[in-house]
Amino acid sequence: MTSHLVENDTDAIAIQGLHKSFGKAPHATQAVNNVSLHVPMGTVIGLIGPDGAGKTTLMRLMAGLLTPDAGSVQVLGVNVQKDPLTVQASIGYMPQHFGLYEDLTVQENLTLYADLQGVPFAQRPDRYQQLLTMTGLGAFTDRLAGRLSGGMKQKLGLACTLVRPPRLLLLDEPTVGVDPVSRRELWAIVYQLVKEDGMTVLLSTAYLDEAEHCDQVILLHEGQILGQDTPAAFTQHLAGRVFGAKRAQGLRRHLQAELKQHPHILDAVIDGDWVRVLLTEQASPPALPDGVWQPLPPRFEDAFVLMLHGQRTAQTPPALAPITPPHSEPTAHARPSEVIAVHALTRRFGAFIAVNTVSFSVQRGEIFGLLGANGAGKSTTFRMLCGLLPASSGALSVAGVDLFTAAAKARARIGYMAQKYALYEVLSVMQNLKFFARAYGLKGEHLSRRLAWALAEFDLGHYRDTNSGLLPLGFKQRLAMACALMHEPDILFLDEPTSGVDPIERRAFWGRINRLADQGVTIMITTHFMDEAEYCDRLVIMSQGRILAAGTPAAIRAQAQTEAAPNPSMEDAFIALITEPTQPMGAIA
Amino acid sequence: MNHPSARRGGSLMRIGGLIHKEFLQILRDPSSIAIAFLLPVILLLIFGYGVSLNAKHIPLAFVADAPDIESAALYASYNHSAYFSPQIAPNLPTAERWLVNRQVDAIVHLPSDFTAKLNTASQPAPLQLIINGVDANQARLTQAYIQAGWQSWLAARAQAAGFENSWAAAQPVELAARIWFNPELRSRNYLVPGLIAVIMTLIGALLTALVMAREWERGTLEALMVTSVHINELLIGKLVPYFVLGMGGMTLSVAMAVWLFGVPFLGSLWLLVLTSALFLLTALGMGLFISIVARNQFVASLIAIITTFLPAFMLSGFIFDIGSMPGWLQNLTYLVSARYFIVILHTLFLVGDVPAVLWPNTLAMLAIAVFFIAASRRKIRKSLE
């Protein structure tokens, strides 16, 4: 069937001088800008970059779904533009939101793709069996695809893509929003395909830790390739520049904030019990009273951050001035220190229990995290706390009241930043800020003072008259946060605030969050990034509506400590918790 | 190597798979079934019973300044007619008040010298008619009905008098009107077939407009496109299931027209099936085109309603005569496929098989169907751009 393809060609993909832009000038965006690359056969290649880097566009160009403005794409020796059908017949492509028919069962989805891919009837039973075994979906063939969990959907999508074994597999962000267990399973499947079937796999991801699983990594940023090499080669030159710092007293985030100010330190992030530091070239760790330094092996993220810093030298550095205290009144020691209390909170949707007897409490000035995969019940818990959804049973209080029944005035004490940044895209930055400020009743001198604060603190001055829909993602996030803070709330709710934002913006974001917490603002945050859990003072891990673990990051990590793994990461801890035998895996009951 | 025969076999497998999938989806999410079968029933019931161009039981004030046997006879003749509900008013001011209060639509006023003049050949008898002209159409209809009532009364009176008076001599022309194809002048016979065309335009377009946009929204189309499926196969896989559904809705509508509304059907069934199939293709093609352009179920359904239902209602000659529209608007009506199908349905239902009428209109529909399906085919090729 594929005999007309050039068999001895060593490149699975060869791209030359590729350009692709969207929209009309002057608003045209260069999604792919002068990209040239080669992907050798039989390897796992990671296409890595933050959201909006051009990963999806590049994949669609390879799959013949888009026509390039300039340049050429050869896939398995065939020019994609000239003969897209031949290419599509020999590759497998799994788009980011794979088109499973949710009202069809697992088996019906497989059969549809077998029909579409022309798999002979005689071969089908064996192939189905093979795929179902590989993906662990054998027990669920009669279940509607819409009723599978996120991880199972992703595996079914992969099975549908593989129903006729392709020679090249393109996976667009297969692990986004998938719980860590399913992520590991997906990676295992990818390795199996490359090893046993000799497949070439190109996959894109925004998780930088996944880069280390790839044979080669292509680093994409703003439509351009920053580099293509093995993961080790990216980090080689960083040897001796990465250290961990630890101090006996004080919070890790305070140490991190201090270290970040140092001229020889390019990057400082919290990593387990340590603050991970990337030094400038030929610098040595600065003196640290009461503290210890330990050299750490460089990671891919360090290399990525370094590269992005290089890209951004022209930009103004993030504001270092402390955030003005959110409240002019003296520290409110008279207030109860327990700001959020949740007891046996339950929420049902019909027969489905989204949140199941959840209890926790949050202290004033704490950063409290809700961690879990998509569908774990984080957002439902959040919406009940914000008073957007009534609880089915249980008790909750936020700043002493249940916001669902409380007067609107009580709501003025909270700020809420929605997952998709609820901004008015056709209004400018300034108009958005004004609107949200006025919605909370700010006026006169107070209003202008807060507007000036927002522009300065979030470094939005340059964009003040730009429509918020045209802002880069990181600036949209800054604006959304500024809008949520205009009325100086005591409690800030952040729902997946860092989804899709590049590592540098994420660092700036956490810097702001830490400073807010130091001023006594209580922060409640949801995330599915396991490494971000380290920034929280305390957190709960949720799965299928229940709390699996609660405590400080160190305490949760300690729960997964075994002799074989003395230093488990947050992700290891999560997987250990979720795979405990009492927990039914994967399925939504 | 792709041998032509192998390719054709694969193509059948792919089309079969797509059609099978579509039917499974239709069964699991019955909204398409509701659109195909429930919507025509509801719309036919509402419009079939609600829209009527006949006037019946027109409330009428009857004022005789000098009541006598002649005025009573005229009143009786109106009273016996199903078209009027006359009410005797004591005097003209009362009747006028009724008209202002919308209790009556018209006033028939016989002045005091009515009988005297009626019996005098030299002078016409005066009769005053006052009509509420707010609804111009209704007023014109009422006027014609009252005149007809008055004339039939005169004729009956003359006959009873045995042509004694010279009145008959004053009427040298006798009108012998015969109405063809709809002898009772039932507006329903005319409206229901037209309604079928209007309703099926909406349903055909809505069916495909929603399903293609749904594939866009759920991201399933992107996954389909990278399989070896050809665009033509994708379009066929979409058109066939909804064509079957649409024909089902069509059959239901025709059955309702014949058995529920009692519209006669004089043409041949196979011509009805053939032309309906073609008409349905124009509607499905249009819906397909809309959803390929719109890519969003909400927008697609709005566009489908605005661009199919409204023109089919206004510009097809269903209610408003095309001949009396301004020239530019008349030109626009050539693009409305319901225009052709309404003529075909009227002919097949009320007249019979008239090739001279059926063929040009059928060909026009064919052209529109080809246009929309070809346009969809062209548009979908550059899909993800």
Chai-1 contact restraints between the chains, C-beta under 6 A:
chainA,res_idxA,chainB,res_idxB,connection_type,confidence,min_distance_angstrom,max_distance_angstrom,comment,restraint_id
A,R60,B,L384,contact,1.0,0.0,6.0,A-B,restraint_1
A,A63,B,V226,contact,1.0,0.0,6.0,A-B,restraint_2
A,L65,B,M225,contact,1.0,0.0,6.0,A-B,restraint_3
A,L65,B,L384,contact,1.0,0.0,6.0,A-B,restraint_4
A,L66,B,L384,contact,1.0,0.0,6.0,A-B,restraint_5
A,Q88,B,V226,contact,1.0,0.0,6.0,A-B,restraint_6
A,Q88,B,S228,contact,1.0,0.0,6.0,A-B,restraint_7
A,A89,B,S228,contact,1.0,0.0,6.0,A-B,restraint_8
A,Y93,B,V226,contact,1.0,0.0,6.0,A-B,restraint_9
A,P95,B,E222,contact,1.0,0.0,6.0,A-B,restraint_10
A,P95,B,A223,contact,1.0,0.0,6.0,A-B,restraint_11
A,H97,B,G219,contact,1.0,0.0,6.0,A-B,restraint_12
A,F98,B,A223,contact,1.0,0.0,6.0,A-B,restraint_13
A,G99,B,G219,contact,1.0,0.0,6.0,A-B,restraint_14
A,G99,B,T220,contact,1.0,0.0,6.0,A-B,restraint_15
A,G99,B,E222,contact,1.0,0.0,6.0,A-B,restraint_16
A,G99,B,A223,contact,1.0,0.0,6.0,A-B,restraint_17
A,D103,B,Q25,contact,1.0,0.0,6.0,A-B,restraint_18
A,D103,B,R28,contact,1.0,0.0,6.0,A-B,restraint_19
A,D103,B,D29,contact,1.0,0.0,6.0,A-B,restraint_20
A,L104,B,L24,contact,1.0,0.0,6.0,A-B,restraint_21
A,L112,B,G17,contact,1.0,0.0,6.0,A-B,restraint_22
A,L112,B,K21,contact,1.0,0.0,6.0,A-B,restraint_23
A,D115,B,M13,contact,1.0,0.0,6.0,A-B,restraint_24
A,D115,B,R14,contact,1.0,0.0,6.0,A-B,restraint_25
A,D115,B,G17,contact,1.0,0.0,6.0,A-B,restraint_26
A,L116,B,R14,contact,1.0,0.0,6.0,A-B,restraint_27
A,L116,B,G17,contact,1.0,0.0,6.0,A-B,restraint_28
A,L116,B,T227,contact,1.0,0.0,6.0,A-B,restraint_29
A,L116,B,V229,contact,1.0,0.0,6.0,A-B,restraint_30
A,Q117,B,T227,contact,1.0,0.0,6.0,A-B,restraint_31
A,G118,B,G10,contact,1.0,0.0,6.0,A-B,restraint_32
